[in-house]
Amino acid sequence: MKLHISSEFGKVALIKYAIPAEVVEKYLPKHTKPDLYNGLCMISLVGFQVKKLKVADVKLPFLKDFEEIDLQIYVRRFDGAKWQKGVVVIHRILEQPGSAILANTIFKTNYIALPTSSAVEETQDDIKANYSWQYKGIQQNFGVKSNRLAAPYDKDSKVAFFLDRSFGYIKAREKTYEYGLNHVDWHLYSVEEYSVDVDFSRQFDPAFNILNSQTPHSVIFTEGSTVEIGENVEVTS
């Protein structure tokens, strides 16, 4: 049985920063390298709502809808014929301990179970989405505000660099695993405001302290869609 995953990702917010490549080097799986945006190594704090999650086309009865917060970097891998564009999620946060253990065991991912919450408010004029979690008793949160008009994006735009990623990569000790990512093109909201109150060094890695005082490079907010996540395959070259 192939353990692929499908679910609906909703109200996806990405807060993007430039970061020195050497800071994230230890998180790179073998056979991958940073995929630079205009010469910059990028890292994103991502929040989204996960609904109707299925594993191998089966809805898990004990699993409710939830929010997920990821910290991810952008990589590429040469498969012998062409460069594959992918992401590496170096930290994943959700609230369900049992689900985190199951996902880490079966899919070799790196989920952390922490108290999380999300709030999406929609009016006639705007949409607000906020994602938060608690780490060692301290609240961490970020949010965005946009107008209600969601529109397609130019495939040659900077947004495409971050959203058009067909693969994910996992570093599991000395091994590298690749999985496919498939979804329709996400429609974008126009971000009017954003806020970030996150201690990156405390939550993720002391080396990320440089992000605590840094202004985000840019912010993306999308409606999301159904996402298909393929089975992990070990990469050997």
Backbone hydrogen bonds, N-H to C=O, Kabsch-Sander energy under -0.5 kcal/mol:
donor,donor_aa,acceptor,acceptor_aa,energy
4,H,2,K,-1.3
5,I,229,I,-2.9
6,S,54,K,-2.1
7,S,227,V,-1.7
8,E,51,K,-3.2
9,F,7,S,-0.6
9,F,225,S,-2.9
10,G,8,E,-0.6
10,G,49,Q,-2.5
11,K,223,E,-1.7
12,V,222,T,-1.4
13,A,11,K,-0.6
13,A,47,G,-2.8
14,L,220,I,-3.1
15,I,45,L,-2.9
16,K,14,L,-0.6
16,K,218,S,-2.5
17,Y,43,I,-3.0
19,I,41,C,-2.8
23,V,20,P,-1.5
24,V,20,P,-0.8
24,V,21,A,-0.7
25,E,21,A,-0.7
27,Y,24,V,-1.8
28,L,25,E,-1.6
32,T,29,P,-1.5
33,K,76,R,-1.8
35,D,74,Y,-2.6
36,L,34,P,-0.8
37,Y,40,L,-3.1
38,N,36,L,-0.7
40,L,37,Y,-1.9
43,I,17,Y,-2.6
44,S,72,Q,-2.8
45,L,15,I,-2.7
46,V,44,S,-0.6
46,V,70,D,-3.1
47,G,13,A,-2.4
48,F,68,E,-1.9
49,Q,10,G,-2.6
50,V,66,F,-3.7
51,K,8,E,-2.3
51,K,49,Q,-0.5
54,K,6,S,-2.9
55,V,58,V,-2.5
56,A,4,H,-3.2
56,A,54,K,-0.5
58,V,55,V,-1.4
60,L,53,L,-0.7
60,L,58,V,-0.5
63,L,60,L,-1.6
64,K,62,F,-0.7
66,F,50,V,-2.0
68,E,48,F,-2.6
69,I,93,I,-2.1
70,D,46,V,-2.8
71,L,91,H,-2.3
72,Q,44,S,-2.5
73,I,88,V,-2.4
74,Y,42,M,-0.9
75,V,86,G,-2.3
76,R,33,K,-2.2
77,R,84,Q,-2.0
79,D,77,R,-0.6
79,D,82,K,-2.5
84,Q,77,R,-3.6
86,G,75,V,-2.9
86,G,84,Q,-0.5
87,V,167,F,-1.6
88,V,73,I,-2.4
90,I,71,L,-1.9
90,I,88,V,-0.9
91,H,71,L,-1.3
92,R,110,N,-1.3
93,I,69,I,-2.6
94,L,112,I,-2.2
100,A,96,Q,-2.2
101,I,97,P,-2.4
102,L,98,G,-2.3
103,A,99,S,-2.8
104,N,100,A,-2.4
105,T,101,I,-2.0
106,I,102,L,-2.8
107,F,103,A,-2.0
108,K,104,N,-0.5
109,T,103,A,-1.0
112,I,92,R,-2.7
114,L,94,L,-2.3
114,L,112,I,-0.7
117,S,132,S,-2.3
119,A,130,N,-2.1
121,E,128,K,-2.7
123,T,126,D,-2.8
127,I,146,S,-2.4
128,K,121,E,-2.7
129,A,144,V,-2.3
130,N,119,A,-2.3
131,Y,142,F,-3.0
132,S,117,S,-2.6
133,W,140,Q,-2.4
134,Q,115,P,-2.1
135,Y,138,I,-2.4
138,I,135,Y,-1.6
140,Q,133,W,-3.1
141,N,197,D,-1.9
142,F,131,Y,-2.3
143,G,195,S,-2.3
144,V,129,A,-2.4
145,K,193,E,-2.6
146,S,127,I,-2.4
147,N,190,S,-1.3
148,R,125,D,-0.7
150,A,148,R,-0.7
151,A,188,L,-2.4
157,S,154,D,-2.2
161,F,157,S,-0.8
162,F,158,K,-0.9
162,F,159,V,-0.7
163,L,159,V,-2.2
164,D,160,A,-2.4
165,R,163,L,-1.8
166,S,85,K,-1.0
167,F,85,K,-1.1
168,G,179,Y,-2.7
169,Y,87,V,-2.6
170,I,177,Y,-2.5
172,A,170,I,-0.7
172,A,175,K,-2.5
173,R,171,K,-0.6
175,K,172,A,-2.2
176,T,235,V,-0.6
177,Y,170,I,-2.2
178,E,233,V,-2.9
179,Y,168,G,-2.3
181,L,166,S,-2.5
182,N,228,E,-2.1
188,L,151,A,-3.3
189,Y,221,F,-3.0
190,S,149,L,-0.5
191,V,189,Y,-0.8
192,E,145,K,-3.2
193,E,145,K,-1.8
195,S,143,G,-2.3
197,D,141,N,-3.1
200,F,198,V,-1.1
203,Q,199,D,-2.5
204,F,200,F,-2.5
205,D,200,F,-1.5
208,F,205,D,-2.4
209,N,206,P,-1.6
210,I,207,A,-0.7
211,L,208,F,-2.0
212,N,209,N,-1.3
213,S,209,N,-0.5
214,Q,211,L,-1.0
217,H,16,K,-2.6
218,S,16,K,-1.1
220,I,14,L,-2.4
221,F,189,Y,-0.5
222,T,12,V,-2.6
223,E,187,H,-2.0
225,S,9,F,-0.9
227,V,7,S,-3.4
228,E,182,N,-2.8
229,I,5,I,-3.6
229,I,227,V,-0.5
230,G,180,G,-2.5
230,G,228,E,-0.5
233,V,178,E,-2.4
235,V,176,T,-3.3
236,T,234,E,-0.5
